[in-house]
Amino acid sequence: MSYQLNITFDEEALQRVYAKGQAVTLARIADSTPPSSTTIAWLMNAPFNNNVISWDEAYQIYVNNSTLLKPGASIHLLGVTPGKLGGRYSFADGAFAVDPAGANPEGFELRNEQDGPVVLGLALKARVNGTDALAATSAFELRGGEARNVSPGTMLAIFLATYLDDGTVLRMIPTDALKLDLSAQGPMITIAYNTATDQFEQLPSARSADA
């Protein structure tokens, strides 16, 4: 499935955002067993009046050698491999071994076959205002021999946060974030920042279709 997210700001809203050093932030909410409490800012960008973010739901599996999943930490993708639902992705000796028949037909089975801990997770590519970006959407610290079943999930959260890098660990998703269930959305989504409420709001589907 492919999506295009259109985000609009008026001049007053832009002035507020830039004065506070904030960025438009997108976070994906993954499902995993066992669950994870780590929140990742998938994309962060300084906004314009009209912004376009598009992506395909084509996930990649990544590895990072840092296990300091604390707020403010950036997750660098040190190794990636294309992901396919239902696959098992075992990391050892600096590379992934892929078995198409994993334990999670609706997601990805991630395994750390090394002795020491690593961070494994899902990453997703997007095009943000004409520029390509590939960043982590989730992160899981796995000790040697541990595994995690991960499903991408369908929830997308959109909010403002202090401008950091794509793939940055956040403390939490704000309670006033706009949360969209992508399984209930069409391929074109249009939202606007409401200066009266200081929140994002989705525009009616008829207007989204005409955007």
Buried (B, 14 or more C-beta within 10 A) or exposed (E): EEBBBBBBBEEEBBEBBEEEEBBBBBBBBBBBBEEBEBBBBBBBBBBEEEBBBBBEEEBBBBBBEBBEBEEEBBBBBEBBBEBBBBBBBBBBEEEBEBEEEBBBEEBBBBBBBBEEBBBBBBBBBBBBBEEEBBBBBBBBBBEEEBBBBBBBBBBBBBBBBBBBBBBBBBEEBBEEBBEBEBEEBEEBBBBBBEBEEEBBEBBEEEEBEEE
